[in-house]
Each structure stands twice: as structure tokens, then as C-alpha cells.
Amino acid sequence: SEGSAAGLAPGVPGAGKPPPPAVEMSAVVSTLGTQQPQTAYAAGSVIMTIAYGNFTLKALKEALVKTTLVTAMILTILLAGKVFATVFTISGGLVGTQQLVSAANLSGWETLGILLLLAFIAGFVLDLISIILIIIPIAMPLIEQFDFYGLDPSQVKTWFCILFLIVIQTSYLTPPMAPAIFYLRGISPPEIRLVHMYKGVLPFIALEVIALVLVVLLPALALWLPEQMLNMRFK
């Protein structure tokens, strides 16, 4: 193949084939300790492409260009989200939202439900970083005002963040928008239709909903590990 002919190790058995996951993970882990995890993953990938005879300067250039574009996109989203959150706070949006919630006389559970619903809807059209930067600065001051199971404010915020992430993950899988499904559709064989993916994702949505209900009813499921790591107090 062209990849083997241009590679640095064309004589390696299996050249041109994707490496087994265990081998690829070993290549990544072997570079840890000398660099950051993200850099270690990139270094491990380069090592495997060389070992399997798929390394070319053209492929390296394309990978660098794509990485730069994706990084620039993520940083732009981060910047835009930070600007939005800052302007929203400075212009009195946060105070206005808090006053609106107070005037509506919503209970803690009603406020929690509304915030999680907003996160679910946002997951249809926005990526995780954007949702966090837009919703979390508004949600945190609101949610920590309420009493849930006698938790202190730091525990309430930790519990809410776990619920928040479960809801967003569920949103990414839920039709008709389902960003995760549309991404997968772009790299799937043509014989796999969208309807097949919709049906296949239903069990995973059910598991996400079960996990959400369990964490809502049993906050200790979300707080036990942070307690052990951060020495938090759970009532």
C-alpha cells in the first residue's frame, strides 16, 4: 500500500493495519512522566504510526493543521463563552435572574429541574465547554441557596455538577438532534442508517435516565468519591 511504501517501517508485520488498542495504550503510557497527558497521547500516536509503517510527512502535516484548527475553534468558543458570562454578570443579568427566581417563589427542586432542563436543551446545539461557561455561572449562585437533603453549599454544588453532566450526556444521545449520533453517522458505513442509530442508542438513554434518578435520590453516589479525595463532609 502507499502508506507502507512511504512508511519508515514497511517490513513490520501488519504494517498499514490499525494497532491493537492495548499496544496503542502502552505506547501512550510509556511516554507519561516526561510530558503532559495530552502530549503523551500525541507522542504515542506518532510512535505507533512509525512502528506500523504509516508515517509520512504529508500525514503529519495534515494532522498538525487539523489539530491547530480544532484548538483554535475550542479557544474561540472558550473566549466567547467567557465574554458572554462576563457581560451577563456586569450588566446585572445574574442579579436579575436571582431576583426573578426569588419573585417566582420557586422551590429548590423546581429551580433544579429548570436548570437541568436548560442544560438538556442546550446540549442539542452547543458543545460541553460552551454550556458550562454559559449556564454554570448563572446556576451556581442560584442552586447553592437551597437546602437539599441537609447538604452544605459545597456539597450541593458538587452534586449539581454531577447531575448537570449526566443531563448533558443524555442530551447528546437523545433524538432527534443527538449530536453524538450525527457525528457517528459521518464516519459510519453507508449501510448503517440513521434510524438504526436511533434504535441502538435507546438502551443507553435509559441507562442515563436511571443514573440521573439514582443520583437525584441518593446524593451520596455523587459525593462519596469527592469526599474521599477532598475530605468533604457528608451529612
N, C-alpha and C positions, 0 to 999 in steps of 0.2 A: 504494500500500500504506500501512498505518498507519505503518510505520517511516518512509517517505518523507514522509508528510504531517506527521509530528511532528518530522522531522529539521531540521537547520539548513541543509542544502544540498540541498533536494528537486529542484533543477534540474540537478544534476550528472548527466552521462550514466552510466548503470549504477547509479544510486542504489538502495539496497536489496539489491544483489548483493555477495557477499564480494569483497574486494580481491584482486588477483593477489599471490602470495607475494612477488615481487620488490618490489612497491610497499609492502607491509606491512613488509618488512625494511628498506627505505630509510627509512620513517618512524621506525622504531626506532633505526636507526644515526644518523639526523640529530640525535637528542636526546642521544646519548652525549657525554661530556665535560662536560656540565652537571649530570649526576646519576649515580647508581649504575645498573648494567645492569638490575636488576630494575625500578627506577623508570622507566628509559628505555623498557622494553618496555610498561609500563602507559601512559606518555605517548604512545608511538607508536600504541597501540591506540585511545586516545581521539581522536587526530588523524585516524585512518582512519575511525572511526565518524562523526565530524563531516563529513569530506570526502565520504563516501558517503551522507550523509543518514539515518543510522541512529541518531543520538544523541538520546536522550530522558532526562529526569531520572529517570524510572522505571527505565530500564535501568541508569543509573549507580548508582542506589540499590541495585538488586539485585546488581550487580557488587561494590559495596563490602561489602554484607552477606555475600555468599558468600566474598569474599576474607578477611574478618575471621574467619569460621567456620573456613575451611581453615587459616589462620595459627594460630588458637587450637588447632586439633587437632594441628598439627605441633609447636607449642611444648609441648603437653601430652605428646606422645609423647617429645620430647626430654627433658623433665623426668623422666618415668617411667623412661626408659632410663638417665639419669644416676643417679637414685636407686637403681635396681637394681644398676648397676655398682658404685656406692659401697658399698652394703650388702654386696654379694657380696665385695668386696675386704676391707672392715673385718671381716666375720665369718669371714675366713680361707678363703673359697671359692677364691680364686686360688691360695693356697699349697697348699690341699688338692688342687686339680686338678693342679698341678705335681707334687705328691708321688704322686698316682695314676698320672700318666703315667710318672714315674720308676719306680714299683713295677711297672708293667706291662711295663717294659723295651721300650717301643715305639721303633722306629727313626724317623728324621726323616720318611721317606716315609710311614710308617704314620700318624704324627701329622698330617702334611699332609693325607692322604686323609680322616681322621676329621673334621678341622676343615672341610674343603671340603664333606663330606657333610652336616655340621650346617648349614652355610650354605645348601646346596641345599634341605634340608628346611624351614628357617626361611623361605625365600623363598616357600613355598606360602601362608603365613598372615601374615607380617609385612612391613612396608614396609622400604625400604632403611635409613632412619635408625635404626629400632629394631634391625635386625640388626647394624648397625655398632656401636651403643652396647652391645649385649649380648655379642656374640661377640669383637669386636676386643680389648677389654681382657683377655680370657682368652687369646686366641690369640697375641697378640704376644709376651708373655714366654716362651711355650712354643716357638714356632716359631724364635725367634732363637737358641735354644740349640743347634740342629742345624747341621750343615755340608751345604750344597747346592752342588755344583759349585765349592767353594772360595770362595763369596761371603762378604763380611763381613756382620755383623748388619744394618747399614742397608740393604744391597742385598737381603738375604733378606726383610726386612720390606716393601720396595717390591715385590719380585717376588710375595710372598704376597698383597699387597693387590690387585695386578692379577688374579691368579688368583681371588681372593675375589669381585671384581666380575664377572668373566666367569661364574662359577658362579651368582651371584645372578641375573644377566640371563637365563641359561639356565633357571633355576628359574621365573622369571616367565612364560616361554613354554611350559613343559612341562605337558601334560595329565596327570592330569585337573583339577588345581587351576588352574594357569595364570592368575594374577591379571590379567595383561595382556589375555588373551583375554576374560575376563569383563567387564573394563572396556570393551573394544571392542564386545562384544555389546550393551552397554547403549545404545550410540549408533549401532548399525548398523541398516539397513533390515530389516524382519521377514522378507524372503525369504532373507536370509543366515542360515543356521542354524549352530548351534554346531559341528556335525560338519564344516561347510565350513571353519571357522576352524581346527579341529584339524588338518585335512589341509593347509591353507595354511601353517601355522606350521612344519611338519616340516623344510622346507629350511633355515629359519633356525636351528632347533635343531641341525641337522647342522653348519652353519657355526660355531655357537658351540662345539660339541664339538671341531671341527677347530682352532679358535683356541686352545682350552684346552690341547689336546695339544701344539700348537706352542710355546706359552709355557712349558709344563712342560719340554719337551725343550730349548728354546732360550731361556734366561732373558734373553739379550741383546735379544730382541724387546721385552721389557717394560722393560729397563733402559737402552736406548740414549738415549731421549728424556730421562729424568730425569738421565742423565749429562751430556748437553749443557746442560741447564737449571741443574742444581745442582752441576755439576763433580764428580760422584761418580766413584769409581774402580771400574772393572770388571776383574776378573781374568780 
